[in-house]
């Protein structure tokens, strides 16, 4: 399992960071920590980096 984060300016190629975890529970825990931090700073969810779930799953499997 992995947590994938994407960021960047609108209209530009952004950056992406993946963190791979041994279990779904560890990945979910990390995601919630990151989401809480962003929420506290006023951020709101924007999407999934423009990628489908299948594309994201494939990327994680090939690393």
C-alpha positions in Angstrom: 0.0 0.0 0.0 1.1 3.5 -0.6 0.2 7.1 0.1 0.7 9.3 -3.0 0.9 13.1 -2.6 0.8 15.5 -5.6 1.3 19.3 -5.6 2.1 22.1 -7.9 0.8 25.2 -9.7 -2.2 25.1 -11.9 -1.2 24.7 -15.5 2.3 23.4 -14.7 3.7 19.9 -14.2 3.5 19.3 -10.5 5.5 17.1 -8.2 4.6 13.7 -6.7 5.8 11.8 -3.7 5.0 8.2 -2.8 5.4 6.5 0.5 5.1 2.7 0.5 3.9 0.8 3.6 3.7 -2.8 4.5 0.1 -2.7 5.5 -3.1 -0.9 4.6 -3.4 0.2 8.2 0.0 1.9 8.2 -0.8 3.7 4.9 -4.2 4.8 6.2 -2.7 6.1 9.5 -0.1 8.1 7.5 -2.8 9.5 5.2 -4.9 10.6 8.2 -1.9 12.4 9.8 -1.2 14.3 6.6 -4.9 15.1 6.0 -5.3 16.5 9.5 -2.2 18.7 9.2 -3.5 20.1 5.9 -7.0 20.6 7.2 -5.6 22.5 10.2 -3.8 24.8 7.8 -7.1 25.5 5.9 -6.4 23.2 2.9 -9.3 21.3 1.3 -9.2 18.1 -0.9 -8.7 19.0 -4.6 -8.6 15.6 -6.4 -6.4 12.7 -7.3 -3.6 14.3 -9.4 -5.8 13.8 -12.5 -5.1 10.1 -12.5 -7.5 7.2 -12.4 -7.4 4.7 -9.5 -6.2 2.0 -11.8 -3.2 4.2 -13.0 -2.2 5.0 -9.4 -2.4 1.3 -8.4 -0.3 0.3 -11.4 2.4 2.8 -10.6 2.7 1.5 -7.0 2.9 -2.1 -8.2 5.7 -1.3 -10.7 8.0 0.4 -8.1 
